[in-house]
Amino acid sequence: MPGIPFSKLSGSGNDFILIDNRRGVVSTEDLPGLARALCRRKFAVGADGLVAIEDTDTADFRWQFFNADGSSAEMCGNAGRCAARFALEKGIAGTRHSFATLAGTIRAEVSDRRVKLEMVLPTDLRPEVEIPLSAGTRRGASINTGVPHLVLAEEDLDAVDVTALGREIRNHSLFSPAGTNVNFISKTGESAVSVRTYERGVEDETLACGTGAVAGALIGACWWGLASPISVRTRGGEILIIYFSRQGDRFEEVFLEGDTLWVYDAHCVDEVE
């Protein structure tokens, strides 16, 4: 599929390919294969995922989001921030707008590079989860912040083998058949945590994960009493800000805020296979 125009944006080191697909330049059935082809690092553009922007009657636009392996995901916070800036810059939506996802309608506010995104209400909070693993049982917490996440506390994040441990937990029978994203967090201040994330669909550690940052912040509030807003340092070194209100184990008005980077605009030259 040569000639397809696209843009590449990054949200805190989480990078994405974005396509204005309102005129159907790519058919729906071709999008998963296009994501696999273009997101393949060293052989193509390389990215953590692909976003196709499309028309809808229920919001300013709707997106279809695909992980690097071509699988569809309900929500991705950093991709959502990139999509919001893309929509503004391309004249698709204004500075304040909403877009439809499989997880629900998302509201966004764009101010230059900075984007504040309203997240869907978290569900399925389990503050205590026991996971039998090859090296012994671990205790963590799980929550769905648009997609499922497991959170584990670690004193030394640098010492964690995120890929190996994340892969074992991601495919664990407790989370079948869909699997889960896996986050490792440590408390770094009165309202601050650091996080490392193994992302389902990417099947590796990423430099940042928006829904994972939200999961880490909310579980930090449960475990350590952290108050909103919480600063979350990602593996890429950038800071994401998580806002929320809380009533016991119920979280509402959850927002994700951070910078975006417009890397470049381009188009496919060769046939994409």
Stockholm file with secondary structure:
# STOCKHOLM 1.0

chainA/1-273         MPGIPFSKLSGSGNDFILIDNRRGVVSTEDLPGLARALCRRKFAVGADGLVAIEDTDTADFRWQFFNADGSSAEMCGNAGRCAARFALEKGIAGTRHSFATLAGTIRAEVSDRRVKLEMVLPTDLRPEVEIPLSAGTRRGASINTGVPHLVLAEEDLDAVDVTALGREIRNHSLFSPAGTNVNFISKTGESAVSVRTYERGVEDETLACGTGAVAGALIGACWWGLASPISVRTRGGEILIIYFSRQGDRFEEVFLEGDTLWVYDAHCVDEVE
#=GR chainA/1-273 SS CTTCEEEEEEETTEEEEEEECTTCSSCGGGHHHHHHHHHCTTTSSCCSEEEEEECCSSSSEEEEEEETTSCBCSCCHHHHHHHHHHHHHTTSSCSEEEEEETTEEEEEEEETTEEEEECCCCEEEEEEEEEEETTEEEEEEEEESSSEEEEEECSCGGGCCHHHHHHHHHTCGGGTTTCCEEEEEEEEETTEEEEEEEETTTTEEESCCHHHHHHHHHHHHHHHCCCSSEEEECTTSCEEEEEEEEETTEEEEEEEEEECEEEEEEECCSCCC
#=GC SS_cons         CTTCEEEEEEETTEEEEEEECTTCSSCGGGHHHHHHHHHCTTTSSCCSEEEEEECCSSSSEEEEEEETTSCBCSCCHHHHHHHHHHHHHTTSSCSEEEEEETTEEEEEEEETTEEEEECCCCEEEEEEEEEEETTEEEEEEEEESSSEEEEEECSCGGGCCHHHHHHHHHTCGGGTTTCCEEEEEEEEETTEEEEEEEETTTTEEESCCHHHHHHHHHHHHHHHCCCSSEEEECTTSCEEEEEEEEETTEEEEEEEEEECEEEEEEECCSCCC
//
